[in-house]
């Protein structure tokens, strides 16, 4: 059995880069509408940098605390330790710390600024509804979020969204710094209104698109690590049912950690799905089943590490 695994890049990385470029274009457009004042842009870039650093550097502590999770020993959770130790060894990475959150709503997430400062957290609910094979698929997905440095990407996207949002608000409250022929400070009222309303929405949509791209990557890479995409597909189906049966309470803590979770812990219907940090579960499952079929056609035994293309 091939046991060598390589963390790889994706063409989706190019898509993420393009999305970041669009976000920067929006920032510069709004800055131009404010009259190009360096003090305005500097303030919001400063806010963005501070929030990026804080959310990235303390990501593990913030997420764990928000879910009221506690670190568990190997004696308390032998199956979790066995699976995480095996998958970490396959990836050639240090083993992360393991936590359990007390909620009965099924979910899991991984966080940490790098492999040496990583943590994996499962809820009590997910441990009750998944078998060991399905749990292995989930943990493979979560570990790949850390190995793909998705925490940094998410922090940067969040910071840029913050910059755009506050620049849009500054247009509404302060208007453009440009002056008309009579010297009156003002600007294009329609342009200001559009920026105030659409800029934050656009920023949120781009941020969500980046998050959804990363979820697809983690599904694929996690399934390459475990060699069992069908297990993750089965787990996602069970989690989707479980989330609707036992929804997670919407608190400030759970909302801040929701983007990290393997499945959206809150119901997203209709227009709200546009702002979901997760792709539709049925689409994720379809991709995983397609990956399983490709492995079967290639004669790859279940549980084998899937080599690079």
Beta strands, then each sheet from edge to edge (+ up, - down):
strand 1: 70-71
strand 2: 97-101
strand 3: 108-111
strand 4: 119-123
sheet 1: 1+ 2- 4- 3+
end
